[in-house]
Each structure stands twice: as C-alpha cells, then as structure tokens.
Amino acid sequence: MEGTLKISVQDHEYELDSYDTIRFMGNSPHTYINPTNACTVLHFVIAHRLT
C-alpha cells in the first residue's frame, strides 16, 4: 500500500495515506481519486452481509 488516495463518500471527502483505512457501506455513492501523478496502491476488502 502506497501513495495518496482521495475518496468521496456521499457528501464527505477523505484523504488517505499509505496504510490508512476507511470503512463505508458499498452501496453509498463513492468515488476514488488519485490526486497525484504517482502510482497509488491500495487493497479492497469487500464483505457481504449474509441474509
């Protein structure tokens, strides 16, 4: 994990650095933005709730 990532979730914007984490409901409107020209490496963990 490296670089910087801006993530917009609904009406809120967050800036994440290497090894930062964020958790949100995946069905919320969201956008990922690399604000630099450098490579950003991140990991997604997607958990589905069993019904």
PDBQT receptor file of N, H, CA, C and O in Angstrom, charges set to zero:
ATOM      1  N   MET A   1       0.854  -1.155   0.000  1.00  0.00    +0.000 N 
ATOM      2  CA  MET A   1       0.000   0.000   0.000  1.00  0.00    +0.000 C 
ATOM      3  C   MET A   1       0.908   1.228   0.000  1.00  0.00    +0.000 C 
ATOM      4  O   MET A   1       1.823   1.360   0.813  1.00  0.00    +0.000 OA
ATOM      5  N   GLU A   2       0.618   2.112  -0.938  1.00  0.00    +0.000 N 
ATOM      6  H   GLU A   2      -0.126   2.005  -1.598  1.00  0.00    +0.000 HD
ATOM      7  CA  GLU A   2       1.442   3.321  -1.014  1.00  0.00    +0.000 C 
ATOM      8  C   GLU A   2       0.693   4.418  -1.749  1.00  0.00    +0.000 C 
ATOM      9  O   GLU A   2      -0.274   4.164  -2.467  1.00  0.00    +0.000 OA
ATOM     10  N   GLY A   3       1.157   5.628  -1.556  1.00  0.00    +0.000 N 
ATOM     11  H   GLY A   3       1.943   5.834  -0.973  1.00  0.00    +0.000 HD
ATOM     12  CA  GLY A   3       0.581   6.764  -2.259  1.00  0.00    +0.000 C 
ATOM     13  C   GLY A   3      -0.529   7.431  -1.475  1.00  0.00    +0.000 C 
ATOM     14  O   GLY A   3      -0.738   7.165  -0.291  1.00  0.00    +0.000 OA
ATOM     15  N   THR A   4      -1.229   8.300  -2.169  1.00  0.00    +0.000 N 
ATOM     16  H   THR A   4      -1.060   8.515  -3.131  1.00  0.00    +0.000 HD
ATOM     17  CA  THR A   4      -2.314   9.078  -1.592  1.00  0.00    +0.000 C 
ATOM     18  C   THR A   4      -3.589   8.809  -2.370  1.00  0.00    +0.000 C 
ATOM     19  O   THR A   4      -3.560   8.683  -3.594  1.00  0.00    +0.000 OA
ATOM     20  N   LEU A   5      -4.697   8.723  -1.668  1.00  0.00    +0.000 N 
ATOM     21  H   LEU A   5      -4.721   8.826  -0.674  1.00  0.00    +0.000 HD
ATOM     22  CA  LEU A   5      -5.984   8.492  -2.302  1.00  0.00    +0.000 C 
ATOM     23  C   LEU A   5      -7.009   9.419  -1.686  1.00  0.00    +0.000 C 
ATOM     24  O   LEU A   5      -7.115   9.508  -0.462  1.00  0.00    +0.000 OA
ATOM     25  N   LYS A   6      -7.758  10.106  -2.518  1.00  0.00    +0.000 N 
ATOM     26  H   LYS A   6      -7.671  10.034  -3.512  1.00  0.00    +0.000 HD
ATOM     27  CA  LYS A   6      -8.916  10.848  -2.045  1.00  0.00    +0.000 C 
ATOM     28  C   LYS A   6     -10.128  10.000  -2.348  1.00  0.00    +0.000 C 
ATOM     29  O   LYS A   6     -10.266   9.457  -3.444  1.00  0.00    +0.000 OA
ATOM     30  N   ILE A   7     -11.001   9.892  -1.371  1.00  0.00    +0.000 N 
ATOM     31  H   ILE A   7     -10.888  10.334  -0.480  1.00  0.00    +0.000 HD
ATOM     32  CA  ILE A   7     -12.233   9.148  -1.583  1.00  0.00    +0.000 C 
ATOM     33  C   ILE A   7     -13.402  10.022  -1.162  1.00  0.00    +0.000 C 
ATOM     34  O   ILE A   7     -13.394  10.620  -0.085  1.00  0.00    +0.000 OA
ATOM     35  N   SER A   8     -14.375  10.086  -2.001  1.00  0.00    +0.000 N 
ATOM     36  H   SER A   8     -14.381   9.600  -2.875  1.00  0.00    +0.000 HD
ATOM     37  CA  SER A   8     -15.593  10.825  -1.726  1.00  0.00    +0.000 C 
ATOM     38  C   SER A   8     -16.693   9.804  -1.453  1.00  0.00    +0.000 C 
ATOM     39  O   SER A   8     -16.972   8.944  -2.289  1.00  0.00    +0.000 OA
ATOM     40  N   VAL A   9     -17.312   9.903  -0.283  1.00  0.00    +0.000 N 
ATOM     41  H   VAL A   9     -17.086  10.601   0.396  1.00  0.00    +0.000 HD
ATOM     42  CA  VAL A   9     -18.416   9.017   0.090  1.00  0.00    +0.000 C 
ATOM     43  C   VAL A   9     -19.603   9.909   0.432  1.00  0.00    +0.000 C 
ATOM     44  O   VAL A   9     -19.572  10.677   1.393  1.00  0.00    +0.000 OA
ATOM     45  N   GLN A  10     -20.638   9.787  -0.369  1.00  0.00    +0.000 N 
ATOM     46  H   GLN A  10     -20.663   9.163  -1.150  1.00  0.00    +0.000 HD
ATOM     47  CA  GLN A  10     -21.799  10.669  -0.287  1.00  0.00    +0.000 C 
ATOM     48  C   GLN A  10     -21.306  12.113  -0.378  1.00  0.00    +0.000 C 
ATOM     49  O   GLN A  10     -20.735  12.481  -1.404  1.00  0.00    +0.000 OA
ATOM     50  N   ASP A  11     -21.494  12.931   0.629  1.00  0.00    +0.000 N 
ATOM     51  H   ASP A  11     -21.958  12.632   1.462  1.00  0.00    +0.000 HD
ATOM     52  CA  ASP A  11     -21.086  14.342   0.555  1.00  0.00    +0.000 C 
ATOM     53  C   ASP A  11     -19.810  14.638   1.328  1.00  0.00    +0.000 C 
ATOM     54  O   ASP A  11     -19.504  15.802   1.586  1.00  0.00    +0.000 OA
ATOM     55  N   HIS A  12     -19.056  13.600   1.702  1.00  0.00    +0.000 N 
ATOM     56  H   HIS A  12     -19.304  12.655   1.492  1.00  0.00    +0.000 HD
ATOM     57  CA  HIS A  12     -17.848  13.799   2.501  1.00  0.00    +0.000 C 
ATOM     58  C   HIS A  12     -16.626  13.341   1.706  1.00  0.00    +0.000 C 
ATOM     59  O   HIS A  12     -16.678  12.337   0.994  1.00  0.00    +0.000 OA
ATOM     60  N   GLU A  13     -15.520  14.092   1.835  1.00  0.00    +0.000 N 
ATOM     61  H   GLU A  13     -15.478  14.907   2.413  1.00  0.00    +0.000 HD
ATOM     62  CA  GLU A  13     -14.282  13.724   1.153  1.00  0.00    +0.000 C 
ATOM     63  C   GLU A  13     -13.209  13.427   2.198  1.00  0.00    +0.000 C 
ATOM     64  O   GLU A  13     -13.077  14.139   3.194  1.00  0.00    +0.000 OA
ATOM     65  N   TYR A  14     -12.452  12.370   1.953  1.00  0.00    +0.000 N 
ATOM     66  H   TYR A  14     -12.558  11.792   1.145  1.00  0.00    +0.000 HD
ATOM     67  CA  TYR A  14     -11.397  11.931   2.864  1.00  0.00    +0.000 C 
ATOM     68  C   TYR A  14     -10.114  11.782   2.073  1.00  0.00    +0.000 C 
ATOM     69  O   TYR A  14     -10.151  11.424   0.896  1.00  0.00    +0.000 OA
ATOM     70  N   GLU A  15      -8.972  12.051   2.703  1.00  0.00    +0.000 N 
ATOM     71  H   GLU A  15      -8.942  12.342   3.659  1.00  0.00    +0.000 HD
ATOM     72  CA  GLU A  15      -7.671  11.826   2.069  1.00  0.00    +0.000 C 
ATOM     73  C   GLU A  15      -6.931  10.769   2.869  1.00  0.00    +0.000 C 
ATOM     74  O   GLU A  15      -6.691  10.928   4.066  1.00  0.00    +0.000 OA
ATOM     75  N   LEU A  16      -6.572   9.684   2.185  1.00  0.00    +0.000 N 
ATOM     76  H   LEU A  16      -6.767   9.555   1.213  1.00  0.00    +0.000 HD
ATOM     77  CA  LEU A  16      -5.894   8.570   2.834  1.00  0.00    +0.000 C 
ATOM     78  C   LEU A  16      -4.450   8.501   2.375  1.00  0.00    +0.000 C 
ATOM     79  O   LEU A  16      -4.149   8.715   1.200  1.00  0.00    +0.000 OA
ATOM     80  N   ASP A  17      -3.558   8.202   3.309  1.00  0.00    +0.000 N 
ATOM     81  H   ASP A  17      -3.802   8.028   4.263  1.00  0.00    +0.000 HD
ATOM     82  CA  ASP A  17      -2.149   7.976   3.013  1.00  0.00    +0.000 C 
ATOM     83  C   ASP A  17      -1.857   6.487   3.155  1.00  0.00    +0.000 C 
ATOM     84  O   ASP A  17      -2.743   5.701   3.490  1.00  0.00    +0.000 OA
ATOM     85  N   SER A  18      -0.620   6.109   2.900  1.00  0.00    +0.000 N 
ATOM     86  H   SER A  18       0.100   6.747   2.627  1.00  0.00    +0.000 HD
ATOM     87  CA  SER A  18      -0.223   4.698   2.986  1.00  0.00    +0.000 C 
ATOM     88  C   SER A  18      -0.677   4.088   4.309  1.00  0.00    +0.000 C 
ATOM     89  O   SER A  18      -0.476   4.668   5.376  1.00  0.00    +0.000 OA
ATOM     90  N   TYR A  19      -1.284   2.925   4.224  1.00  0.00    +0.000 N 
ATOM     91  H   TYR A  19      -1.448   2.454   3.357  1.00  0.00    +0.000 HD
ATOM     92  CA  TYR A  19      -1.732   2.121   5.362  1.00  0.00    +0.000 C 
ATOM     93  C   TYR A  19      -2.932   2.698   6.109  1.00  0.00    +0.000 C 
ATOM     94  O   TYR A  19      -3.330   2.140   7.132  1.00  0.00    +0.000 OA
ATOM     95  N   ASP A  20      -3.523   3.798   5.636  1.00  0.00    +0.000 N 
ATOM     96  H   ASP A  20      -3.200   4.252   4.805  1.00  0.00    +0.000 HD
ATOM     97  CA  ASP A  20      -4.763   4.276   6.231  1.00  0.00    +0.000 C 
ATOM     98  C   ASP A  20      -5.905   3.360   5.804  1.00  0.00    +0.000 C 
ATOM     99  O   ASP A  20      -5.809   2.665   4.793  1.00  0.00    +0.000 OA
ATOM    100  N   THR A  21      -6.971   3.364   6.573  1.00  0.00    +0.000 N 
ATOM    101  H   THR A  21      -7.049   3.929   7.394  1.00  0.00    +0.000 HD
ATOM    102  CA  THR A  21      -8.143   2.554   6.227  1.00  0.00    +0.000 C 
ATOM    103  C   THR A  21      -9.399   3.406   6.307  1.00  0.00    +0.000 C 
ATOM    104  O   THR A  21      -9.433   4.444   6.969  1.00  0.00    +0.000 OA
ATOM    105  N   ILE A  22     -10.422   2.942   5.618  1.00  0.00    +0.000 N 
ATOM    106  H   ILE A  22     -10.394   2.099   5.080  1.00  0.00    +0.000 HD
ATOM    107  CA  ILE A  22     -11.731   3.566   5.694  1.00  0.00    +0.000 C 
ATOM    108  C   ILE A  22     -12.767   2.462   5.511  1.00  0.00    +0.000 C 
ATOM    109  O   ILE A  22     -12.542   1.491   4.789  1.00  0.00    +0.000 OA
ATOM    110  N   ARG A  23     -13.890   2.629   6.170  1.00  0.00    +0.000 N 
ATOM    111  H   ARG A  23     -14.073   3.418   6.757  1.00  0.00    +0.000 HD
ATOM    112  CA  ARG A  23     -14.965   1.640   6.063  1.00  0.00    +0.000 C 
ATOM    113  C   ARG A  23     -16.258   2.392   5.779  1.00  0.00    +0.000 C 
ATOM    114  O   ARG A  23     -16.575   3.380   6.441  1.00  0.00    +0.000 OA
ATOM    115  N   PHE A  24     -16.997   1.911   4.789  1.00  0.00    +0.000 N 
ATOM    116  H   PHE A  24     -16.739   1.108   4.251  1.00  0.00    +0.000 HD
ATOM    117  CA  PHE A  24     -18.271   2.533   4.451  1.00  0.00    +0.000 C 
ATOM    118  C   PHE A  24     -19.145   1.513   3.747  1.00  0.00    +0.000 C 
ATOM    119  O   PHE A  24     -18.659   0.493   3.259  1.00  0.00    +0.000 OA
ATOM    120  N   MET A  25     -20.424   1.794   3.700  1.00  0.00    +0.000 N 
ATOM    121  H   MET A  25     -20.819   2.623   4.096  1.00  0.00    +0.000 HD
ATOM    122  CA  MET A  25     -21.365   0.924   3.004  1.00  0.00    +0.000 C 
ATOM    123  C   MET A  25     -21.133   1.066   1.503  1.00  0.00    +0.000 C 
ATOM    124  O   MET A  25     -21.195   2.170   0.962  1.00  0.00    +0.000 OA
ATOM    125  N   GLY A  26     -20.871  -0.033   0.844  1.00  0.00    +0.000 N 
ATOM    126  H   GLY A  26     -20.820  -0.930   1.283  1.00  0.00    +0.000 HD
ATOM    127  CA  GLY A  26     -20.541  -0.017  -0.579  1.00  0.00    +0.000 C 
ATOM    128  C   GLY A  26     -21.672   0.423  -1.487  1.00  0.00    +0.000 C 
ATOM    129  O   GLY A  26     -21.438   0.770  -2.644  1.00  0.00    +0.000 OA
ATOM    130  N   ASN A  27     -22.893   0.415  -0.980  1.00  0.00    +0.000 N 
ATOM    131  H   ASN A  27     -23.084   0.134  -0.039  1.00  0.00    +0.000 HD
ATOM    132  CA  ASN A  27     -23.998   0.865  -1.821  1.00  0.00    +0.000 C 
ATOM    133  C   ASN A  27     -24.211   2.378  -1.727  1.00  0.00    +0.000 C 
ATOM    134  O   ASN A  27     -25.125   2.917  -2.351  1.00  0.00    +0.000 OA
ATOM    135  N   SER A  28     -23.363   3.066  -0.943  1.00  0.00    +0.000 N 
ATOM    136  H   SER A  28     -22.620   2.629  -0.436  1.00  0.00    +0.000 HD
ATOM    137  CA  SER A  28     -23.378   4.526  -0.902  1.00  0.00    +0.000 C 
ATOM    138  C   SER A  28     -22.626   5.058  -2.120  1.00  0.00    +0.000 C 
ATOM    139  O   SER A  28     -21.646   4.446  -2.544  1.00  0.00    +0.000 OA
ATOM    140  N   PRO A  29     -23.057   6.175  -2.691  1.00  0.00    +0.000 N 
ATOM    141  CA  PRO A  29     -22.309   6.761  -3.812  1.00  0.00    +0.000 C 
ATOM    142  C   PRO A  29     -20.879   7.079  -3.360  1.00  0.00    +0.000 C 
ATOM    143  O   PRO A  29     -20.680   7.734  -2.337  1.00  0.00    +0.000 OA
ATOM    144  N   HIS A  30     -19.892   6.617  -4.122  1.00  0.00    +0.000 N 
ATOM    145  H   HIS A  30     -20.054   6.085  -4.953  1.00  0.00    +0.000 HD
ATOM    146  CA  HIS A  30     -18.499   6.853  -3.757  1.00  0.00    +0.000 C 
ATOM    147  C   HIS A  30     -17.620   6.961  -4.996  1.00  0.00    +0.000 C 
ATOM    148  O   HIS A  30     -17.938   6.415  -6.053  1.00  0.00    +0.000 OA
ATOM    149  N   THR A  31     -16.499   7.681  -4.843  1.00  0.00    +0.000 N 
ATOM    150  H   THR A  31     -16.241   8.124  -3.984  1.00  0.00    +0.000 HD
ATOM    151  CA  THR A  31     -15.552   7.911  -5.930  1.00  0.00    +0.000 C 
ATOM    152  C   THR A  31     -14.136   7.837  -5.377  1.00  0.00    +0.000 C 
ATOM    153  O   THR A  31     -13.862   8.333  -4.285  1.00  0.00    +0.000 OA
ATOM    154  N   TYR A  32     -13.235   7.211  -6.140  1.00  0.00    +0.000 N 
ATOM    155  H   TYR A  32     -13.458   6.807  -7.027  1.00  0.00    +0.000 HD
ATOM    156  CA  TYR A  32     -11.823   7.136  -5.778  1.00  0.00    +0.000 C 
ATOM    157  C   TYR A  32     -11.037   8.064  -6.699  1.00  0.00    +0.000 C 
ATOM    158  O   TYR A  32     -11.241   8.049  -7.913  1.00  0.00    +0.000 OA
ATOM    159  N   ILE A  33     -10.133   8.877  -6.126  1.00  0.00    +0.000 N 
ATOM    160  H   ILE A  33      -9.967   8.889  -5.140  1.00  0.00    +0.000 HD
ATOM    161  CA  ILE A  33      -9.357   9.836  -6.909  1.00  0.00    +0.000 C 
ATOM    162  C   ILE A  33      -7.901   9.766  -6.471  1.00  0.00    +0.000 C 
ATOM    163  O   ILE A  33      -7.599   9.855  -5.281  1.00  0.00    +0.000 OA
ATOM    164  N   ASN A  34      -7.004   9.607  -7.435  1.00  0.00    +0.000 N 
ATOM    165  H   ASN A  34      -7.249   9.535  -8.402  1.00  0.00    +0.000 HD
ATOM    166  CA  ASN A  34      -5.577   9.732  -7.164  1.00  0.00    +0.000 C 
ATOM    167  C   ASN A  34      -5.216  11.194  -7.437  1.00  0.00    +0.000 C 
ATOM    168  O   ASN A  34      -5.198  11.611  -8.595  1.00  0.00    +0.000 OA
ATOM    169  N   PRO A  35      -4.924  11.988  -6.383  1.00  0.00    +0.000 N 
ATOM    170  CA  PRO A  35      -4.680  13.411  -6.586  1.00  0.00    +0.000 C 
ATOM    171  C   PRO A  35      -3.263  13.739  -7.073  1.00  0.00    +0.000 C 
ATOM    172  O   PRO A  35      -2.917  14.912  -7.205  1.00  0.00    +0.000 OA
ATOM    173  N   THR A  36      -2.452  12.731  -7.337  1.00  0.00    +0.000 N 
ATOM    174  H   THR A  36      -2.734  11.777  -7.229  1.00  0.00    +0.000 HD
ATOM    175  CA  THR A  36      -1.067  12.949  -7.759  1.00  0.00    +0.000 C 
ATOM    176  C   THR A  36      -0.810  12.230  -9.082  1.00  0.00    +0.000 C 
ATOM    177  O   THR A  36      -1.680  11.529  -9.601  1.00  0.00    +0.000 OA
ATOM    178  N   ASN A  37       0.386  12.414  -9.614  1.00  0.00    +0.000 N 
ATOM    179  H   ASN A  37       1.092  12.983  -9.193  1.00  0.00    +0.000 HD
ATOM    180  CA  ASN A  37       0.819  11.678 -10.808  1.00  0.00    +0.000 C 
ATOM    181  C   ASN A  37       1.534  10.381 -10.430  1.00  0.00    +0.000 C 
ATOM    182  O   ASN A  37       1.884   9.589 -11.305  1.00  0.00    +0.000 OA
ATOM    183  N   ALA A  38       1.752  10.160  -9.130  1.00  0.00    +0.000 N 
ATOM    184  H   ALA A  38       1.468  10.804  -8.420  1.00  0.00    +0.000 HD
ATOM    185  CA  ALA A  38       2.438   8.954  -8.657  1.00  0.00    +0.000 C 
ATOM    186  C   ALA A  38       1.455   7.789  -8.589  1.00  0.00    +0.000 C 
ATOM    187  O   ALA A  38       0.240   7.977  -8.529  1.00  0.00    +0.000 OA
ATOM    188  N   CYS A  39       2.011   6.596  -8.600  1.00  0.00    +0.000 N 
ATOM    189  H   CYS A  39       2.998   6.444  -8.649  1.00  0.00    +0.000 HD
ATOM    190  CA  CYS A  39       1.204   5.383  -8.505  1.00  0.00    +0.000 C 
ATOM    191  C   CYS A  39       0.618   5.261  -7.095  1.00  0.00    +0.000 C 
ATOM    192  O   CYS A  39       1.305   5.520  -6.107  1.00  0.00    +0.000 OA
ATOM    193  N   THR A  40      -0.624   4.875  -7.011  1.00  0.00    +0.000 N 
ATOM    194  H   THR A  40      -1.183   4.665  -7.814  1.00  0.00    +0.000 HD
ATOM    195  CA  THR A  40      -1.277   4.598  -5.736  1.00  0.00    +0.000 C 
ATOM    196  C   THR A  40      -1.657   3.125  -5.709  1.00  0.00    +0.000 C 
ATOM    197  O   THR A  40      -2.300   2.625  -6.632  1.00  0.00    +0.000 OA
ATOM    198  N   VAL A  41      -1.259   2.432  -4.649  1.00  0.00    +0.000 N 
ATOM    199  H   VAL A  41      -0.738   2.837  -3.898  1.00  0.00    +0.000 HD
ATOM    200  CA  VAL A  41      -1.560   1.014  -4.490  1.00  0.00    +0.000 C 
ATOM    201  C   VAL A  41      -2.448   0.864  -3.261  1.00  0.00    +0.000 C 
ATOM    202  O   VAL A  41      -2.105   1.342  -2.180  1.00  0.00    +0.000 OA
ATOM    203  N   LEU A  42      -3.591   0.198  -3.427  1.00  0.00    +0.000 N 
ATOM    204  H   LEU A  42      -3.870  -0.190  -4.305  1.00  0.00    +0.000 HD
ATOM    205  CA  LEU A  42      -4.492   0.009  -2.310  1.00  0.00    +0.000 C 
ATOM    206  C   LEU A  42      -5.116  -1.370  -2.371  1.00  0.00    +0.000 C 
ATOM    207  O   LEU A  42      -5.071  -2.042  -3.401  1.00  0.00    +0.000 OA
ATOM    208  N   HIS A  43      -5.693  -1.781  -1.268  1.00  0.00    +0.000 N 
ATOM    209  H   HIS A  43      -5.729  -1.235  -0.431  1.00  0.00    +0.000 HD
ATOM    210  CA  HIS A  43      -6.355  -3.076  -1.167  1.00  0.00    +0.000 C 
ATOM    211  C   HIS A  43      -7.826  -2.848  -0.833  1.00  0.00    +0.000 C 
ATOM    212  O   HIS A  43      -8.157  -2.026   0.022  1.00  0.00    +0.000 OA
ATOM    213  N   PHE A  44      -8.697  -3.577  -1.509  1.00  0.00    +0.000 N 
ATOM    214  H   PHE A  44      -8.428  -4.244  -2.203  1.00  0.00    +0.000 HD
ATOM    215  CA  PHE A  44     -10.119  -3.541  -1.223  1.00  0.00    +0.000 C 
ATOM    216  C   PHE A  44     -10.493  -4.813  -0.484  1.00  0.00    +0.000 C 
ATOM    217  O   PHE A  44     -10.105  -5.908  -0.891  1.00  0.00    +0.000 OA
ATOM    218  N   VAL A  45     -11.238  -4.679   0.591  1.00  0.00    +0.000 N 
ATOM    219  H   VAL A  45     -11.554  -3.790   0.922  1.00  0.00    +0.000 HD
ATOM    220  CA  VAL A  45     -11.832  -5.810   1.271  1.00  0.00    +0.000 C 
ATOM    221  C   VAL A  45     -13.337  -5.581   1.222  1.00  0.00    +0.000 C 
ATOM    222  O   VAL A  45     -13.850  -4.615   1.787  1.00  0.00    +0.000 OA
ATOM    223  N   ILE A  46     -14.028  -6.473   0.545  1.00  0.00    +0.000 N 
ATOM    224  H   ILE A  46     -13.611  -7.257   0.086  1.00  0.00    +0.000 HD
ATOM    225  CA  ILE A  46     -15.471  -6.337   0.370  1.00  0.00    +0.000 C 
ATOM    226  C   ILE A  46     -16.151  -7.446   1.153  1.00  0.00    +0.000 C 
ATOM    227  O   ILE A  46     -15.923  -8.627   0.893  1.00  0.00    +0.000 OA
ATOM    228  N   ALA A  47     -16.982  -7.066   2.107  1.00  0.00    +0.000 N 
ATOM    229  H   ALA A  47     -17.167  -6.107   2.319  1.00  0.00    +0.000 HD
ATOM    230  CA  ALA A  47     -17.693  -8.034   2.926  1.00  0.00    +0.000 C 
ATOM    231  C   ALA A  47     -19.170  -7.950   2.609  1.00  0.00    +0.000 C 
ATOM    232  O   ALA A  47     -19.766  -6.874   2.662  1.00  0.00    +0.000 OA
ATOM    233  N   HIS A  48     -19.751  -9.074   2.284  1.00  0.00    +0.000 N 
ATOM    234  H   HIS A  48     -19.266  -9.948   2.241  1.00  0.00    +0.000 HD
ATOM    235  CA  HIS A  48     -21.180  -9.126   2.006  1.00  0.00    +0.000 C 
ATOM    236  C   HIS A  48     -21.899  -9.688   3.215  1.00  0.00    +0.000 C 
ATOM    237  O   HIS A  48     -21.497 -10.709   3.773  1.00  0.00    +0.000 OA
ATOM    238  N   ARG A  49     -22.941  -9.028   3.605  1.00  0.00    +0.000 N 
ATOM    239  H   ARG A  49     -23.267  -8.199   3.152  1.00  0.00    +0.000 HD
ATOM    240  CA  ARG A  49     -23.726  -9.480   4.749  1.00  0.00    +0.000 C 
ATOM    241  C   ARG A  49     -24.624 -10.626   4.285  1.00  0.00    +0.000 C 
ATOM    242  O   ARG A  49     -25.340 -10.504   3.292  1.00  0.00    +0.000 OA
ATOM    243  N   LEU A  50     -24.577 -11.723   5.007  1.00  0.00    +0.000 N 
ATOM    244  H   LEU A  50     -23.995 -11.822   5.815  1.00  0.00    +0.000 HD
ATOM    245  CA  LEU A  50     -25.440 -12.857   4.687  1.00  0.00    +0.000 C 
ATOM    246  C   LEU A  50     -26.825 -12.611   5.258  1.00  0.00    +0.000 C 
ATOM    247  O   LEU A  50     -26.972 -12.125   6.379  1.00  0.00    +0.000 OA
ATOM    248  N   THR A  51     -27.845 -12.954   4.468  1.00  0.00    +0.000 N 
ATOM    249  H   THR A  51     -27.726 -13.349   3.557  1.00  0.00    +0.000 HD
ATOM    250  CA  THR A  51     -29.211 -12.740   4.959  1.00  0.00    +0.000 C 
ATOM    251  C   THR A  51     -29.883 -14.056   5.252  1.00  0.00    +0.000 C 
ATOM    252  O   THR A  51     -31.039 -14.078   5.675  1.00  0.00    +0.000 OA
TER     253      THR A  51
